Amino acid sequence: SSGINAEYGEGHVLMGRTSKLLERLSPCFVDSIEPHLKKIVKSHVILSESIATSPELLRNMRLKEMCMALEEENYLDCLVSVLEYLTDLMTSHFQMTLWVYNKKPKSEKSEANKLNEDNLYEDIYGILTRLSKSMWKSMEVNLSVLISSCKPTCKLEEFLRILEYAEKFIHIGEIFSSMDAFNLRSNIKQQSKVFFEHYHKSRMEDLRTMLENDMWQRCPIPHSYFPLDITEFRASTNLLKSSDEVLESKRNEKTEKSEKSEKSENGADVTNPEFYTLFKGLQEENPFGKILAEKLKPANTRSASLSLSVFHSENDTNDTQNDNNNSNNNSSEEGRLITSTTINVVRFIGKYLSIMYTLQPIAYDIFCGVSLLFEYYIYSVF
């Protein structure tokens, strides 16, 4: 807390141990990142039955090996716990930097005292602002290791949550350090490719099974039935309609970011209104701590994430059956010649377009997947 930071700093100044205070800054804010992350990951790895019976296996494991040993059901909780800790560390750094900034003498004093205090607080402030870049580099490296261990077999909804949380953390880190998260974004892009390749392979296998087992009987749908009546396809078109506004806002963000980076090349700047407002808010509530608290609530009180609402159950067969049942109510007039496989292909395309909107760095790869789905369907039918 800010009170502890103030007492800790004041104590070292009063005892004349300012050199020790300066020496402790790097171990507290930079060197402690990897060991603490290992503790968090270890606490989730040990939940595995195979590891719980042989905990000595963890003794000599490196962070990468621990991350690879994480079971799928514990991965998301581990990631959120890590992001909560790293955000708390940045907030703690902000509190100490703000305390030092406010302690810098502003009134007239004797030349000797003024010189000593100016040198002391200027040194501490300079070290803290530079440390923000070192902290972010260390966070990027260690978080990249954790994200690289995400298994491509995880569910689509879970993977999209991982990306959502990572993007939220990157936004905080880029403001904190005045640096772009090139390495972390590159790692996320690579992991997104791996995940999508596995997801696309599964969908192609599903389509092959549907085509082989389809009885090629007409679905009882009304003449007015249209692809937009399919939930996934309608959701994807709604997203694409708003894409121009999103792209424009992202361009404006990039322009503002480049202007700010020129002004704050040293690192954390408490005089920056955006930086100050963000971390004042984080002092009140850590967003990742809130996510963990939400998970502890009863299932019926949890709030659904809006960004995931367009991605419904992956049980496409059941969804198709529901669509067919709904259309039966209006099937008095003769409808189009459509089979259940046709409806599933449209559903897959809608889902792919929605994923493409979310995973924009690999949008081209996803669109190629849409083309392959459609071409395979046409080839099989004709």
Contacts in CASP RR format, 6 or more apart in sequence:
PFRMAT RR
TARGET T0000
AUTHOR 0000-0000-0000
METHOD contacts of the structure
MODEL  1
SSGINAEYGEGHVLMGRTSKLLERLSPCFVDSIEPHLKKIVKSHVILSES
IATSPELLRNMRLKEMCMALEEENYLDCLVSVLEYLTDLMTSHFQMTLWV
YNKKPKSEKSEANKLNEDNLYEDIYGILTRLSKSMWKSMEVNLSVLISSC
KPTCKLEEFLRILEYAEKFIHIGEIFSSMDAFNLRSNIKQQSKVFFEHYH
KSRMEDLRTMLENDMWQRCPIPHSYFPLDITEFRASTNLLKSSDEVLESK
RNEKTEKSEKSEKSENGADVTNPEFYTLFKGLQEENPFGKILAEKLKPAN
TRSASLSLSVFHSENDTNDTQNDNNNSNNNSSEEGRLITSTTINVVRFIG
KYLSIMYTLQPIAYDIFCGVSLLFEYYIYSVF
1 95 0 8 1.000
2 95 0 8 1.000
2 98 0 8 1.000
2 99 0 8 1.000
2 283 0 8 1.000
5 92 0 8 1.000
5 95 0 8 1.000
5 96 0 8 1.000
5 99 0 8 1.000
6 99 0 8 1.000
9 21 0 8 1.000
9 99 0 8 1.000
11 17 0 8 1.000
12 18 0 8 1.000
12 20 0 8 1.000
12 21 0 8 1.000
13 21 0 8 1.000
13 120 0 8 1.000
18 120 0 8 1.000
18 124 0 8 1.000
21 124 0 8 1.000
22 123 0 8 1.000
22 124 0 8 1.000
22 127 0 8 1.000
25 124 0 8 1.000
25 127 0 8 1.000
25 128 0 8 1.000
25 131 0 8 1.000
26 131 0 8 1.000
26 134 0 8 1.000
29 89 0 8 1.000
29 92 0 8 1.000
29 93 0 8 1.000
29 131 0 8 1.000
29 134 0 8 1.000
29 135 0 8 1.000
30 131 0 8 1.000
30 134 0 8 1.000
30 135 0 8 1.000
30 138 0 8 1.000
32 89 0 8 1.000
33 86 0 8 1.000
33 89 0 8 1.000
33 135 0 8 1.000
33 138 0 8 1.000
33 139 0 8 1.000
33 142 0 8 1.000
34 63 0 8 1.000
34 138 0 8 1.000
34 142 0 8 1.000
36 85 0 8 1.000
37 63 0 8 1.000
37 82 0 8 1.000
37 85 0 8 1.000
37 142 0 8 1.000
37 146 0 8 1.000
38 63 0 8 1.000
38 66 0 8 1.000
40 78 0 8 1.000
40 81 0 8 1.000
40 82 0 8 1.000
40 85 0 8 1.000
41 63 0 8 1.000
41 66 0 8 1.000
41 67 0 8 1.000
41 70 0 8 1.000
41 78 0 8 1.000
41 82 0 8 1.000
41 146 0 8 1.000
42 58 0 8 1.000
42 66 0 8 1.000
43 81 0 8 1.000
44 70 0 8 1.000
44 74 0 8 1.000
44 75 0 8 1.000
44 77 0 8 1.000
44 78 0 8 1.000
44 81 0 8 1.000
45 51 0 8 1.000
45 58 0 8 1.000
45 66 0 8 1.000
45 69 0 8 1.000
45 70 0 8 1.000
45 74 0 8 1.000
46 52 0 8 1.000
46 55 0 8 1.000
46 58 0 8 1.000
47 71 0 8 1.000
47 74 0 8 1.000
48 69 0 8 1.000
48 70 0 8 1.000
48 71 0 8 1.000
48 74 0 8 1.000
51 57 0 8 1.000
51 58 0 8 1.000
51 69 0 8 1.000
58 66 0 8 1.000
61 69 0 8 1.000
63 142 0 8 1.000
63 145 0 8 1.000
63 146 0 8 1.000
64 145 0 8 1.000
64 148 0 8 1.000
64 149 0 8 1.000
67 145 0 8 1.000
67 146 0 8 1.000
67 148 0 8 1.000
67 149 0 8 1.000
68 149 0 8 1.000
70 78 0 8 1.000
70 149 0 8 1.000
72 151 0 8 1.000
72 153 0 8 1.000
72 154 0 8 1.000
75 149 0 8 1.000
75 150 0 8 1.000
75 151 0 8 1.000
75 154 0 8 1.000
75 158 0 8 1.000
76 158 0 8 1.000
76 161 0 8 1.000
76 162 0 8 1.000
77 292 0 8 1.000
77 295 0 8 1.000
78 146 0 8 1.000
79 146 0 8 1.000
79 147 0 8 1.000
79 162 0 8 1.000
79 165 0 8 1.000
80 165 0 8 1.000
80 288 0 8 1.000
80 289 0 8 1.000
80 291 0 8 1.000
80 292 0 8 1.000
81 288 0 8 1.000
81 292 0 8 1.000
82 143 0 8 1.000
82 146 0 8 1.000
83 143 0 8 1.000
83 165 0 8 1.000
83 166 0 8 1.000
83 169 0 8 1.000
83 288 0 8 1.000
84 286 0 8 1.000
84 288 0 8 1.000
84 289 0 8 1.000
84 292 0 8 1.000
86 139 0 8 1.000
86 143 0 8 1.000
86 169 0 8 1.000
87 169 0 8 1.000
87 172 0 8 1.000
87 282 0 8 1.000
87 286 0 8 1.000
87 287 0 8 1.000
87 288 0 8 1.000
88 286 0 8 1.000
89 135 0 8 1.000
90 132 0 8 1.000
90 135 0 8 1.000
90 172 0 8 1.000
90 173 0 8 1.000
90 176 0 8 1.000
90 279 0 8 1.000
90 282 0 8 1.000
91 279 0 8 1.000
91 282 0 8 1.000
91 283 0 8 1.000
91 286 0 8 1.000
93 128 0 8 1.000
93 131 0 8 1.000
93 132 0 8 1.000
93 135 0 8 1.000
93 176 0 8 1.000
93 268 0 8 1.000
94 176 0 8 1.000
94 268 0 8 1.000
94 270 0 8 1.000
94 275 0 8 1.000
94 279 0 8 1.000
94 282 0 8 1.000
94 283 0 8 1.000
95 283 0 8 1.000
96 128 0 8 1.000
97 125 0 8 1.000
97 128 0 8 1.000
97 129 0 8 1.000
97 132 0 8 1.000
97 268 0 8 1.000
97 270 0 8 1.000
98 270 0 8 1.000
98 276 0 8 1.000
100 121 0 8 1.000
100 124 0 8 1.000
100 125 0 8 1.000
100 128 0 8 1.000
101 125 0 8 1.000
101 270 0 8 1.000
101 271 0 8 1.000
103 121 0 8 1.000
104 117 0 8 1.000
104 118 0 8 1.000
104 121 0 8 1.000
104 122 0 8 1.000
104 125 0 8 1.000
105 114 0 8 1.000
105 117 0 8 1.000
105 118 0 8 1.000
105 121 0 8 1.000
108 114 0 8 1.000
109 117 0 8 1.000
126 266 0 8 1.000
128 268 0 8 1.000
129 266 0 8 1.000
129 267 0 8 1.000
129 268 0 8 1.000
129 269 0 8 1.000
130 266 0 8 1.000
130 267 0 8 1.000
132 176 0 8 1.000
132 177 0 8 1.000
132 178 0 8 1.000
132 267 0 8 1.000
132 268 0 8 1.000
133 177 0 8 1.000
133 178 0 8 1.000
133 179 0 8 1.000
133 267 0 8 1.000
135 176 0 8 1.000
135 177 0 8 1.000
136 173 0 8 1.000
136 176 0 8 1.000
136 177 0 8 1.000
136 179 0 8 1.000
136 181 0 8 1.000
137 179 0 8 1.000
139 173 0 8 1.000
140 181 0 8 1.000
140 183 0 8 1.000
140 184 0 8 1.000
141 183 0 8 1.000
143 166 0 8 1.000
143 169 0 8 1.000
143 184 0 8 1.000
144 183 0 8 1.000
144 184 0 8 1.000
144 187 0 8 1.000
147 162 0 8 1.000
147 166 0 8 1.000
147 184 0 8 1.000
147 187 0 8 1.000
147 188 0 8 1.000
147 191 0 8 1.000
148 187 0 8 1.000
148 190 0 8 1.000
148 191 0 8 1.000
150 159 0 8 1.000
150 162 0 8 1.000
150 191 0 8 1.000
150 195 0 8 1.000
152 194 0 8 1.000
152 195 0 8 1.000
152 197 0 8 1.000
152 198 0 8 1.000
152 199 0 8 1.000
153 198 0 8 1.000
154 162 0 8 1.000
154 195 0 8 1.000
155 314 0 8 1.000
156 199 0 8 1.000
156 311 0 8 1.000
156 314 0 8 1.000
156 355 0 8 1.000
157 308 0 8 1.000
157 311 0 8 1.000
159 195 0 8 1.000
160 307 0 8 1.000
160 308 0 8 1.000
160 311 0 8 1.000
160 358 0 8 1.000
161 305 0 8 1.000
161 308 0 8 1.000
163 188 0 8 1.000
163 192 0 8 1.000
163 358 0 8 1.000
163 359 0 8 1.000
164 305 0 8 1.000
164 307 0 8 1.000
164 308 0 8 1.000
165 288 0 8 1.000
165 291 0 8 1.000
166 184 0 8 1.000
166 188 0 8 1.000
168 287 0 8 1.000
169 288 0 8 1.000
170 181 0 8 1.000
170 184 0 8 1.000
170 185 0 8 1.000
172 278 0 8 1.000
172 282 0 8 1.000
173 181 0 8 1.000
174 180 0 8 1.000
174 181 0 8 1.000
174 257 0 8 1.000
175 274 0 8 1.000
175 275 0 8 1.000
175 278 0 8 1.000
176 268 0 8 1.000
176 275 0 8 1.000
176 279 0 8 1.000
177 267 0 8 1.000
177 268 0 8 1.000
178 260 0 8 1.000
178 261 0 8 1.000
178 264 0 8 1.000
178 265 0 8 1.000
178 266 0 8 1.000
178 267 0 8 1.000
178 268 0 8 1.000
178 269 0 8 1.000
179 261 0 8 1.000
179 267 0 8 1.000
180 257 0 8 1.000
180 261 0 8 1.000
185 361 0 8 1.000
188 361 0 8 1.000
189 361 0 8 1.000
189 362 0 8 1.000
192 359 0 8 1.000
192 361 0 8 1.000
192 362 0 8 1.000
193 362 0 8 1.000
193 365 0 8 1.000
196 355 0 8 1.000
196 359 0 8 1.000
196 362 0 8 1.000
196 365 0 8 1.000
196 366 0 8 1.000
199 355 0 8 1.000
200 369 0 8 1.000
200 372 0 8 1.000
203 348 0 8 1.000
203 373 0 8 1.000
204 372 0 8 1.000
204 373 0 8 1.000
204 376 0 8 1.000
206 316 0 8 1.000
206 344 0 8 1.000
207 341 0 8 1.000
207 344 0 8 1.000
207 345 0 8 1.000
207 348 0 8 1.000
207 373 0 8 1.000
207 376 0 8 1.000
207 377 0 8 1.000
208 376 0 8 1.000
210 340 0 8 1.000
210 341 0 8 1.000
210 344 0 8 1.000
211 341 0 8 1.000
211 377 0 8 1.000
211 380 0 8 1.000
211 381 0 8 1.000
214 339 0 8 1.000
214 340 0 8 1.000
214 341 0 8 1.000
216 339 0 8 1.000
217 339 0 8 1.000
218 335 0 8 1.000
218 337 0 8 1.000
218 338 0 8 1.000
218 339 0 8 1.000
219 324 0 8 1.000
219 327 0 8 1.000
219 338 0 8 1.000
219 339 0 8 1.000
219 340 0 8 1.000
219 342 0 8 1.000
219 343 0 8 1.000
220 324 0 8 1.000
220 327 0 8 1.000
220 328 0 8 1.000
220 331 0 8 1.000
221 324 0 8 1.000
221 327 0 8 1.000
221 330 0 8 1.000
221 331 0 8 1.000
221 335 0 8 1.000
221 336 0 8 1.000
221 338 0 8 1.000
222 327 0 8 1.000
222 330 0 8 1.000
222 331 0 8 1.000
222 332 0 8 1.000
222 333 0 8 1.000
222 335 0 8 1.000
223 333 0 8 1.000
223 334 0 8 1.000
223 335 0 8 1.000
223 336 0 8 1.000
224 330 0 8 1.000
225 327 0 8 1.000
225 335 0 8 1.000
225 336 0 8 1.000
225 338 0 8 1.000
227 233 0 8 1.000
227 346 0 8 1.000
228 234 0 8 1.000
228 237 0 8 1.000
229 323 0 8 1.000
229 327 0 8 1.000
230 323 0 8 1.000
230 343 0 8 1.000
230 346 0 8 1.000
230 347 0 8 1.000
230 350 0 8 1.000
231 312 0 8 1.000
231 319 0 8 1.000
231 323 0 8 1.000
232 310 0 8 1.000
232 312 0 8 1.000
232 347 0 8 1.000
232 350 0 8 1.000
232 351 0 8 1.000
232 354 0 8 1.000
233 346 0 8 1.000
233 347 0 8 1.000
233 349 0 8 1.000
233 350 0 8 1.000
233 353 0 8 1.000
235 309 0 8 1.000
235 310 0 8 1.000
235 350 0 8 1.000
235 354 0 8 1.000
236 310 0 8 1.000
236 349 0 8 1.000
236 350 0 8 1.000
236 351 0 8 1.000
236 352 0 8 1.000
236 353 0 8 1.000
236 354 0 8 1.000
236 357 0 8 1.000
237 353 0 8 1.000
239 310 0 8 1.000
239 353 0 8 1.000
239 354 0 8 1.000
239 357 0 8 1.000
240 353 0 8 1.000
240 357 0 8 1.000
243 357 0 8 1.000
260 272 0 8 1.000
260 274 0 8 1.000
263 269 0 8 1.000
263 272 0 8 1.000
264 272 0 8 1.000
268 275 0 8 1.000
269 275 0 8 1.000
270 276 0 8 1.000
294 302 0 8 1.000
294 303 0 8 1.000
295 302 0 8 1.000
307 358 0 8 1.000
310 354 0 8 1.000
311 351 0 8 1.000
311 354 0 8 1.000
311 355 0 8 1.000
312 319 0 8 1.000
313 319 0 8 1.000
316 344 0 8 1.000
316 347 0 8 1.000
316 348 0 8 1.000
317 344 0 8 1.000
319 347 0 8 1.000
320 340 0 8 1.000
320 343 0 8 1.000
320 344 0 8 1.000
320 347 0 8 1.000
323 343 0 8 1.000
324 340 0 8 1.000
324 343 0 8 1.000
341 377 0 8 1.000
342 377 0 8 1.000
345 373 0 8 1.000
345 374 0 8 1.000
345 377 0 8 1.000
348 373 0 8 1.000
349 370 0 8 1.000
349 373 0 8 1.000
349 374 0 8 1.000
352 366 0 8 1.000
352 367 0 8 1.000
352 369 0 8 1.000
352 370 0 8 1.000
352 373 0 8 1.000
353 370 0 8 1.000
355 366 0 8 1.000
356 363 0 8 1.000
356 366 0 8 1.000
356 367 0 8 1.000
356 370 0 8 1.000
359 366 0 8 1.000
END
